[in-house]
Amino acid sequence: MDINKLQRENIKNLRPYSTARDEYKGQANIFLDANENSYGSPLSENYNRYPDPLQLDLKDAISKIKGVPIENTFLGNGSDEAIDLLFRAFCEPKQDNVVILPPTYGMYEVSAGINNVEIRKVNLLPNFQLDLDGIAEAVDENTKLIFICSPNNPTGNSIVRTDIETVLANFKGLVVIDEAYINYAKQRTFIKELTEYPNLVVLQTFSKAWGLAALRLGMAFAARPVIDVLNKVKPPYNINQATQDLALKALENIEQVNEWIKITVAERESLSKDLAALAMVKKVYPSDANFILIEVENALNTYNALVTEGIIIRDRSKVTLCEGCLRITIGTQEENKTLLEALKNIN
Ligand SMILES: *Cc1c(COP(=O)(O)O)cnc(C)c1O
């Protein structure tokens, strides 16, 4: 993989914005170089100062948990920012294309649309696994990215590891593995394989298992050349100081997070069983995530009946390969019980 050929010409030639902190990094008593408010901030702490553009303290803490070096780590304003930056850095509008594998996460297609980049869809097989022949056929010399979501949203299953490895070994562009739900999965993460595959990008997020969707913090792990391109293209201060402070604090509570993961997985298994026992439920798909996809007799009716009870789930019945399907996030034990009762009472 040649990073110079892979990135867009204008990005290769781009001189990134140089911040005040880029130009002077040392210790000093008086900083009069960034037009900040020298008197302070209405909040305590140092919120009158611009945050670290490369978030090194936070990356250091993440690195200790993930075992991935800082230089292989990119932080985004949600993983959605990393997805958008991958398009902007690597895909020439109206010329390059990317491959996505429906049914899958909607942001890949939206980001492609915003960036005017062609999308090539290769549907998953009926068992929601990769159609390797279809992917090979869809790829051409202008294909820059392939998005593989594992565990996949909205189906919940993990993608077979050897199939992902086949794509990684054969595709010349970047293979983006979206691991938003990896903490709930039996399957291993791909972040340990970064040294093996220069074209691998792994996305993870603080929005799901870490319980910090409101902070907007996502991670991309990749080989150094890919990370360097993302850092060059990102807005200089894309992660604000409050997010950096709060995420650092959250990382001290990993035991709590691991406890929630355990409970969620246990609830997922018992809720799956209970749902399968309902007459209206035709199929419960196995899940490696914190949600379950089910097929019911009448998806829209079921959805509307639950809304009447004040319970909101996701109607996925119009999505490719998901006819009649609903997606249900695992709630608290109490919430799941209420959901089951409500479903039992639908005609
Ligand atoms: C929820 C989700 C994300 C998270 O996006 P953030 O921008 O980090 O909140 C990413 N990918 C998938 C597949 C998701 O379901």
Ligand as a Chemical Component Dictionary entry (heavy atoms), coordinates in Angstrom:
data_LIG
# 
_chem_comp.id                   LIG 
_chem_comp.type                 NON-POLYMER 
_chem_comp.pdbx_formal_charge   0 
_chem_comp.three_letter_code    LIG 
# 
loop_
_chem_comp_atom.comp_id 
_chem_comp_atom.atom_id 
_chem_comp_atom.alt_atom_id 
_chem_comp_atom.type_symbol 
_chem_comp_atom.charge 
_chem_comp_atom.model_Cartn_x 
_chem_comp_atom.model_Cartn_y 
_chem_comp_atom.model_Cartn_z 
_chem_comp_atom.pdbx_ordinal 
LIG C1 C1 C 0 -23.133 3.908 17.183 1  
LIG C2 C2 C 0 -22.172 3.574 16.105 2  
LIG C3 C3 C 0 -21.015 4.324 15.944 3  
LIG C4 C4 C 0 -20.690 5.429 16.896 4  
LIG O1 O1 O 0 -20.523 6.628 16.300 5  
LIG P1 P1 P 0 -20.018 7.845 17.218 6  
LIG O2 O2 O 0 -19.908 8.936 16.207 7  
LIG O3 O3 O 0 -18.700 7.441 17.781 8  
LIG O4 O4 O 0 -21.043 8.080 18.266 9  
LIG C5 C5 C 0 -20.129 3.966 14.946 10 
LIG N1 N1 N 0 -20.369 2.908 14.146 11 
LIG C6 C6 C 0 -21.472 2.156 14.301 12 
LIG C7 C7 C 0 -21.673 0.971 13.453 13 
LIG C8 C8 C 0 -22.409 2.473 15.268 14 
LIG O5 O5 O 0 -23.520 1.726 15.409 15 
# 
loop_
_chem_comp_bond.comp_id 
_chem_comp_bond.atom_id_1 
_chem_comp_bond.atom_id_2 
_chem_comp_bond.value_order 
_chem_comp_bond.pdbx_ordinal 
LIG C1 C2 SING 1  
LIG C2 C3 SING 2  
LIG C2 C8 DOUB 3  
LIG C3 C4 SING 4  
LIG C3 C5 DOUB 5  
LIG C4 O1 SING 6  
LIG O1 P1 SING 7  
LIG P1 O2 DOUB 8  
LIG P1 O3 SING 9  
LIG P1 O4 SING 10 
LIG C5 N1 SING 11 
LIG N1 C6 DOUB 12 
LIG C6 C7 SING 13 
LIG C6 C8 SING 14 
LIG C8 O5 SING 15 
# 
